Every structure is written in C-alpha cells, then in structure tokens.
C-alpha cells in the first residue's frame, strides 16, 4: 500500500482577519516567503484596490501577496 500524505483542509474564500491570514500564509510558505504584520500592512497600502472590506480572503489575496513579496528587494522584506 502506498502511504498517503496528510491533507490539510483548504481555506477557500473565508473572511480572515489579518493575523489569521498571516498565520495561514506562513504555515503554507517556505522560509524565504514568510511574512510579518508590517509587510501585510505595507501590502495593503500599496495594493488597496484588492481590498473592498477589512477581510483577507486567502483565495483572492495570497497569490498577489506572494507576487508582491517576491518582487521586493531582500533588504525591504525584513522591515
């Protein structure tokens, strides 16, 4: 029998708070893509058009956040 990987439940279209989004993003991300609250705040200011409410829906925000995060210079990621 082939061992199966443990499946984590997907969080799709949930209305998460910033802290919950951060926790889930960091759980799913490798070390070089880990984020902080200050980075999330900066992302929200720079990409305000993505946010219609105060929610952080994982399925709509995470991909643009990763693209934005990877475009930052290394020294700006630790701010």
C-alpha positions as CSV (number, residue, x, y, z in Angstrom):
1,X,0.0,0.0,0.0
2,X,1.3,3.5,-0.8
3,X,1.4,5.9,2.1
4,X,-0.7,9.0,1.6
5,X,0.3,12.5,2.5
6,X,-1.7,14.1,5.3
7,X,-4.1,16.5,3.7
8,X,-4.7,19.9,5.3
9,X,-8.1,21.4,4.8
10,X,-8.1,24.2,2.3
11,X,-9.2,27.6,3.4
12,X,-11.1,29.0,0.5
13,X,-12.9,32.3,0.4
14,X,-13.0,32.6,4.1
15,X,-13.1,36.1,5.6
16,X,-10.0,36.0,7.6
17,X,-8.5,38.7,9.8
18,X,-5.0,39.9,9.1
19,X,-3.5,37.8,11.8
20,X,-5.3,34.7,10.6
21,X,-4.2,35.3,7.1
22,X,-0.6,35.8,8.2
23,X,-0.7,32.5,10.2
24,X,-2.1,30.5,7.3
25,X,0.3,32.1,4.8
26,X,3.3,31.4,6.9
27,X,2.2,27.8,7.5
28,X,2.0,27.2,3.8
29,X,5.1,29.1,2.8
30,X,8.8,28.2,2.6
31,X,11.2,30.2,4.8
32,X,12.1,32.8,2.2
33,X,8.4,33.7,1.8
34,X,7.5,34.1,5.4
35,X,5.8,37.4,6.2
36,X,5.2,39.8,9.1
37,X,2.4,42.0,10.2
38,X,4.3,45.1,9.0
39,X,4.7,43.5,5.5
40,X,1.0,42.8,5.3
41,X,0.2,46.4,6.3
42,X,2.5,47.7,3.7
43,X,1.0,45.4,1.1
44,X,-2.5,46.6,1.9
45,X,-1.5,50.2,1.5
46,X,0.3,49.6,-1.8
47,X,-2.5,47.3,-3.2
48,X,-5.5,49.0,-1.8
49,X,-7.6,48.2,-4.8
50,X,-7.6,44.5,-3.8
51,X,-9.4,45.2,-0.6
52,X,-13.1,46.0,-0.7
53,X,-13.6,45.2,3.0
54,X,-11.3,44.6,6.1
55,X,-11.3,40.9,5.3
56,X,-8.3,39.0,4.0
57,X,-9.7,36.2,1.8
58,X,-7.0,33.6,1.3
59,X,-8.0,32.7,-2.3
60,X,-8.0,36.2,-3.6
61,X,-5.2,37.9,-1.7
62,X,-2.5,35.3,-1.2
63,X,-1.3,35.0,-4.8
64,X,-1.0,38.8,-5.4
65,X,0.7,39.0,-2.0
66,X,3.3,36.3,-3.0
67,X,4.0,38.1,-6.3
68,X,4.4,41.4,-4.5
69,X,6.6,39.8,-1.8
70,X,8.9,38.2,-4.4
71,X,9.3,41.5,-6.2
72,X,10.7,43.2,-3.1
73,X,14.4,43.7,-2.7
74,X,15.8,41.4,0.1
75,X,16.5,44.3,2.5
76,X,12.9,45.5,2.3
77,X,11.4,42.1,3.2
78,X,12.7,42.3,6.8
79,X,11.1,45.7,7.5
